[in-house]
Amino acid sequence: MTTSASQSARSWWAIGADDAANLLETDAALGLTAAQVTHRQEEFGPNELIEEPVQPMWRIFLSQFANTMIVVLLVAAAVMVAIGEPTDAIVIGAIVVLNAAIGFVQEYRAEQAMAALRTMAAPNARVVRDGNETTVAAVDLVPGDVVVLDAGDIVAADIRLIECPNLRVNEAPLTGESVPVDKTAEVMDEDAGELTGDRNNMVFKGTSVVYGRARGVVVATAMDTELGEIAGLLQAHQAPNTPLQKRLAVLGRWLAAAAIVIAIVVFAVGVARGEEVETMFLTAVSLAVAAIPEALPAVVTIGLALGAQRMIRHNALIRKLPAVETLGSVTVICTDKTGTLTEGQMLAQGVWTSGVEVEVTGSGYEPTGELRQGDHAVEVEGGSSLAKLMRAAALCNDAVLVPPLESGGEWAIVGDPTEGALLTLAGKAGFGRERVNRQFPRTAEVPFDSERKRMVTVHRSRDGETGLVATKGAAEVMVDAVSWVATSGDDLAVTEELRSELLEQAAEFAADGFRVLGVAGREVPDGDLAHVLEAEDELVLYGLVAMADPARPESRPAVEACRTAGITPVMITGDH
């Protein structure tokens, strides 16, 4: 069995799935035995990222005194006690304690809130052990486990795929890639997998399956995963002092030095003039203490605490009070794109059919909105090319729309975000998936794959008299595959000139930043759909759908506010 270090360093994408299983001393069909699992759990530990422990109360409280100004004040209080001025010492001590209490309360609350976030339920994983498929806590996975993945699953470890028909994975949490990535179990060249996002025969901890089913062997867990390496880099980085902390430290040192110099000068001059040594000593110390702004730390802390409370009202959790001031010193903001500047949800925003562009309103996956042409709402009439497009988009679809569990919540999907966008589009036109599937149950399908770049489904009406073929895929692929184009009248035969016009329309959508899909199909009056591949002949293009991960409504104002404040926003994305 290879060690943890050698596992994380090995180029698993460059060796066959069976070879990977052999190196990990596991059976690709039967999985690990119970004895192997127990041994490896002892060797590798739990499959969880190591996090900074929650700071105990006493440490949070003592950290409030790790400040040059506070140290100077404590020394001043001690001197006051030594020279018989307890009242001054008590006042200084009260200011120091007040300052510490304010900082402690704010940071303790933040730590408790972070701890509550960490206690969210951990996902489970389905594994094959001793030849039986079972569900275990993700934290119990070990290298060599054979894992089964389905649409909707969160990947709990780094996995070398053994088999993965039509698998697509959302890798946005790891790479920032907003479009699901097609996966394969084939061996890759070692150089081709140098970048994590290019390792198409592996799936990684923290990503999610949006389409298909897969089986794979765990090659890395916990901090040895790609996500764990990122977490380790973040934890190893020691945050420097904030600009305010640096300035206060410098001020504290200068004040201390000035107080000492003043005390020495006053004491020396007084003694030289014949004053009593004890009297001059008390005078010098009093002047030195008076030169120290005792209330400054408390004023600064109160100001930062008020700023932290204001940030909380804007849903920003401040763990360390000095970080509030750091925000005021920011000159550059580096931000992720997917899910931060954008909604993290694919949305159909335009449709082209019968030579007409239609705008689609609405947001997210909620199937409410309008289809508009200019200032007028478009009615989807039965038998029109637009109606056929909507019906095909709902039928040739494996995603499921999930309504919110409570009022005010957001709609979600189980499945591919692109299919979710098409299902939402069809719902806005009144073609809900449940209704159209009741009318035309699916009888066969040809799943999407990376070579064909399209999906085909075959349907028969309940009375058995009408058959339908529905297909969707990349615009250029669909334009090449169809023989006809739907119009408001009779269908047009596709000529080279018409094909060029269709590709130009797709290119216009793409130039505006949209992902473009083609939706097509055909009706078979006699319902003779025994041969799926034959059903793909003589396809009719119903139209093109333009979709994108739209920007959040607040993104533009936020970027403009940054620029107005002299801050340069920089977008960082893993799209490639």
N, C-alpha and C positions, 0 to 999 in steps of 0.2 A: 504493500500500500504506500503510495507516494505521500510525502509530508505536506503539511499545509503550505509551506513556502513554495515547494516545487509545483503544487497544484495551481496556485495563482499565477506562476510564471510560465506555465506550459502553454504552447500554442494549440489549444484544443480544436480550433477550427480547421487546422491543417492536417488532422488525422481522422480516420474513419470512425464512425459511431461505435462499431464493434471493437476497434482498437482502444477507444476511450474507455469502454466498459471493461475490457481486459486489464487496462492499466489501473483502473479503480477497483479491480477484483470484485466485480459484480456481474450478475447475469442479466442481460438486457431484457429477457422475457420474464424471469422469476423475481428479479430484484434481489435485495440483500436479505440475509437471514436475520432472525431476531438477535442471535449472538453477535453478528457483525454490527448491527445497529447499536447495541449496547456498548461494544468496544469503541466504536467511532464517536459516539456521544461523549465518552470519557476522554477520548483523544482530542477531539476538535471543539468540544463545548457546545453551548446553544447557538443556534443560527439566528443571532441578533446582533445588531450594530452596537458597539460599545459607546455609551453616551457619558457625558460628564455627569458625575453623581450630583444629586441635589445638595446644595450647600446647607449645612446645619445652621440653626438659628444663631448659635454663638459665633460661628465664623463670619456670618453676614454682619453681625453687630460689630465684631472687632475690626472688620475691614473698613468700617467707617472712620477709624482712627489712623489708617495708613495714609496720612496726608501731611505734607510738610507744615502747613499752617496750623493744623490741629496739634502737631507735636510741639510747635513753638508755643501755642497757648497752654499746653499741659506743663511745659517747662516754666512758663510765666506763673501759672497757678502754684506750682511747687515753690517757686521763689517767694511768692506772696506769703505762703504758709511759713516759710523759713524765716522771714523777716517780721513775722507777727502781724500780718494783715489778712486775717481769715475771711473778712467780708469780701475783699477783692477776689480772693481765691475762690470763694463760693460762687460769685457772679461769673467768673471765667469758667468754672466747672459747669455751671448750669448751662452756659452757652454751648459748651462742647457736647454735653449730654443731649441737649435739644437738637443740635445738628446731627448727632449720631442717630437719635430716635427717628427723625424725619427720613433720613436716608435708609435706615433699617426697615421701616414700615413699607416704604415704596418697593425696595428690592425684594423683601420677603414675599410680598404679595405677587410680584412678578415671577419669583421662583415657584410659588405654589401654582400659579396659572400654567407655567410651563410643565410642571409635573403632571397636572391634570391632562394636558394635551398628550403626554407620553403614555398615559394609561389607556388610550383608545384600544379597542379590541384588536388583537393580532389576527391575521388571516390564517386559514387552514390550507392544507395542501393534500392532494390525492396521490398516494404512492402505491407502488407494488412491492410488497415484502412477503417473502416465503410463498410467492406465487399468487397471493391474494391482493386485490385492490382494496385499499382502506384509506380513510381520511385521518390525518394527524395534524397537530398544531405545526404551523410553519417553523416555529422555533426548534422543533425536534428533527428537522431534516439534517442529513449528514451527507458528505461526499460519497457518491456511489449509489445513492437512492435513485430508483427509477420513478419518475414523476409523470403523471397524466395531466394534460392541460386541455381545457375547453374554453369556448368563448365566454368572456366575463371574468376569467380567473386572473388573479394577481400573481405574477411570477415571484416565488419566494426565495430563489437562489439562482446562481448562474448555472445554466443547463446546456449541455451539448445535445442537440436534437438527434433522435434516432429515426423517427418518422413523423412527418408533419404535413399531411395533405392539405393544401390550400390554407396554410396558416398565415395569419397576419397579426402583427403585434404593434401596439402603441408604445413607442420608445421615447415619447416626449419627456417623461420625467428624468430620463437619463441623458439623452442627446439633444432634446429640443426639437426633434423631427416631428412636425405636426401631422404628417400623413402616415398611416400605418405601413409597416415594413413587411414585405413578403419574405417568408422564411423557407429554407430548404434544408434537407439533411445531407446534401452532397458535400464532399470534401472541398475545401478551398485552398488556394495557394497561400503560403504563409505570409507573403508580402501583401496579398489582397486583403488580409484581415488585420492589418496593422492598426487601423482605427476601429474603435469599439462599434461605431455605427455601421461598419461595413461587414461585420461578422454575421452573415445571414444564416449560418447554420447553428447559431446560438441564441438563447434568450437570457435576459439578465434580470436580476433581482430588482423589484420596484416597477417593472414594466407590466403591461397587461395585454391579455389575448383579446382581440376584437373579432376574430373570425377563424373558424376551423378548429381542428383538434390536433393534439400532438402528444408524443411520448418522448422523453429524453432522460438523460442521466445527469445527476447533479455533479458538477466539477468543482464548485467552490461555494462556500457558505460564509455567513457572518462578515467579518472584516476582510476576508480574502476575495470577496466579490468586487465587481467593478464599482458598485455603489459604496461598498465598504472602504475601498481605496480613496474615494472622494471624501467620505466622512473622516477618514484618518488624516488626510491633508488639512481639512478644516480644523480638526481638533489640535493638530500639531502647531497650527499658526497661533502665535501669541499676539493678542491685540495690543498695539502700542497705546501709550497714554494719549488721551484726547488733547487737543490744543488748549482747552481750558485748564486741564490738569497740569500741563507743562507750564503754562503761564503762572498758575497759582503756586507751583513748586518753586519757580524762579522768584516770584514775589516773596514767598515765605523765607527763602534763603537771604534775599536782600534785606528784608525787614529784620531778620535775626542778626545779620551782620551789622546793620545800621544801629540796632538797639545796643549791641555789645560795644560798638565804637562810641556811641553817645554816652553809655554808662562809664566807659573808661575815661573819656575826655572830661566829663563832668566831675568824676571822682578825682582825677589827677589835678585839675584846675583848682578844685575846692581845697584839697589837701595842701597844694602849693601856696594857697592864700591863707593857710593857717586854720582852716575849719576843722572841726572834729572828724576823725576818721569814720566813726560810726554814723554820724549824721550825714556825711557825704555819701557813704555807702547806700544808706536808705534812700537818699535823694536820687542817686544815680540809678538804682534799681527801679524806683518809681517812674522815672523818666523813660527808662527802657521799656517797661511794661506799657506805659501810656502811648508809646510809639507804635504799639501793635494793635491793629484794628480787630478787636476781639469778636465783633459781630459779623465780620466779613464772611467766614465760613458758613454761618447760619443763614445769612442773606442769600448767598450763592445756592445753598442746598434748597432753601425754600423756593427760589426761582426755578431751579431745575425740577423740583417736585411738582410745581404748578404746570410746567411744560409737559412733564410725563403724564399728568392727569388729562391735559388737553389732547395729547397723542392717543390716550386710551379711548377718548370719545370718538377718535377717528379710526378705531380698531387696530391701533399699533401698540404692541406690548414692549415696554422699555425695561430691560432687565437691569441695566446699570445706569444710574442717574447721569453720570457725565456724558453718556451717549446722546442725551438730549441736545447738549451744546454742540456736539459733533455735527449734527444735522445742519446747524447754522453755518458750518464751515465747509460744507460740501460744494465742490465745483464741478464734479462729474458724477453722473449716476449711470451705472451699467445695469441694464435690465434684460431679463429673459423676454422672449416674444410670446411663445405659446402659453396661453392661460394667464399671462400677466398683462401684456399690452392687448392681447386678443382674448376672446371669450373661451378659447379652448374647445370650441364646438364647431363642427362643420355646418354651414348654413347655405341652402340654395337661395341665391339672390337674383337669378335671372334665368329665363327660358327663351329659347328660340324655336319656333315651330311655324310651319307654313309661311316662311318669309317674314315673320313678325317677331319682334323682341317683346317679352313680357317681364315686367319687374315684379319681384316677390317681396312682400313686406313680412314683418314679424321678427322674432329673435329666438335664439336657442332652439331647443327641440320641441317646444310647445306648438302643436299643429293648429295654430290660429294665426290668421293674417290674410292678406289679400293678394290677388294677382291683378296687376294694373298695367295699362297701356296709356302712358301719359297721365292725364287727370281722370281717366275713366277706369272703373273696375271691370275686369274681364270675367264674363260668365263662361263657365266650362260646360259646353253643351255636349250632350251625348252624341257619340259618333264623330266628333271633331278630332282633328289630329292632337289637340291639346288634351282632350279627354283620354285618348288612347295612350298618350305619353304618361299621364298620371296613373292610369290603370296598370301599365307595364312597370312603372317605377315601384308600385306597391306590391305587385305580384313577384317580380324578380328581385326579391329582397329577403334577407334572413335576420335583419335587425328587429328589435322589439322596443317600442316606445313605452317608457315607464312613467306614469303620472306621478306628481308629487304626493308624498305621504300626508302632508299637512297643508293647510291653506297658506298661500304665499310662497310655497316651495317651488323648486325648479323641476322641469321635466328632464328625464335622463333617458339613456338608451342602453340596451345590452346588445353588443355587436359592433360592427364596423361604423365609425363616425360618418363615412361617406354614405353608407346605406341608411343611416339614421337621418341624414339630411334629405335624402330622396323620400323616405317614409313620411317625414314631416311635411315636405312639399306636397305629396299626394294627399295628406290629411287636410291641408289648407284648401284643397280643391274638392274635398268631399269624398275622396277615395281612400278611406281608412283600410288598413291592411286586413282586418278581420272581415269586413264586409265583402271586399273583392275576393278574398280567399274562400269565403262561403259560396260565392257565385261561381268561382273557377278554381276548384281544388287543384293543388299541384300533383302531377302524376309522374314527373321525371325531371331531372336537372343535369346540367353540365356545370360543375362548380367553376368559379374563377380560378385561373392559375396564371403564373407569371409569363408563360409563353403565349397563350391565347389572349390574355388581357381583357377577357370579357366573361360574363356569366350568362347562362341560358336556363330558363325554366319552361316547362311544358305544363299546360293546364287543360282541363276538360270541364265544360259546364255540367251542372248537376243533372241536366236532362240528357247528357251524352250526345247532344246534337252539334255542339260547337266546340272547337278546339282553339287554343291560343298558344302562341309562342311569345315569350317576353325575354328580352336580352338587354344588357347594358354593358358598357365598357369605355375605355379611353376613346375620346372623340375620333382621333385619326384611325383607330382600329375599326370602329363602327362604320365610319364613312367608307372604308374599303370593303367592309363585309356586306353592305346592303345593296339591293338591286333596285329599290324604289325609294322615293321620298314622299311622305304624306303631305298633302296640301288641303286647302279648303274645299277643293273639288276632287277630281280624279287624281290618283297617285301618279307621280312622274317617274319615268324610267331614268335611272342614273346614267348620265353621260360624263365624259371626262370634264367637260366644261362645268356641269353641275357639281361634280365632285370637287373641283377646284373652288367653286363658290362656297361649298359647305366647309371646306378646310379654312378658307379665308375668314368665315364667320367664327369658327372655333379659335383661330389665331387672334381675332379681335378680343374675344373674351379673355384669352390667355394673356394678352398684352395688358389687360386691366388687372392682372393679378389673380385671375380666377383659375380654378381647376375645372376642366371641361369634360363632361361625360356625354356620350351619345346613348339614347334610349330608342330601341327598335323592337319590332315584332312582326307577327303576321297572324291572320285569322285563317283557320282551316275549317270550312263549313261542314265537311263530313266527319270531323272529329277523329280522323285517322292519324293518330300521333304515336304509332307503335315504335317508330325509329326516331330517337331524339336528334341524331345528327342530321338526318334527312329533313327534319323540321326546321333546320337553320337555313335552308335554301329560300331564295326569293324573299329575303327580309325587307321590311319597310322601315325606313328611318322616321320615327315620330318627331324627333327634335333633339336639341342640345340643351344641357343644363349646366349653368355656370354656378360654381359654389366656391366658398372660401371660409376660412376661419376669421370671422369679422373682428375688427377692432372693438374693444370695449368703448361704450359711449364716453366714459370718463378719460380715456387715453389721450385724446387730442387736447382737452383742457389741461390735463396734467403736464403734457409735454410743453405746451405754451407757457404754463406757469413756471416751469423750470427755466425756460429760456429767458423769461422776463426777470427771473431772480438771478440770472447770470450763471445758471447751471447747465452744463452740456449733457443731454441725455444720449446714451449710446445703447443701441439694441444689439444683444448677443443672441444668436440663434444657431442651432445645430442643423437647420435645413440644408440638405445637399442632394 
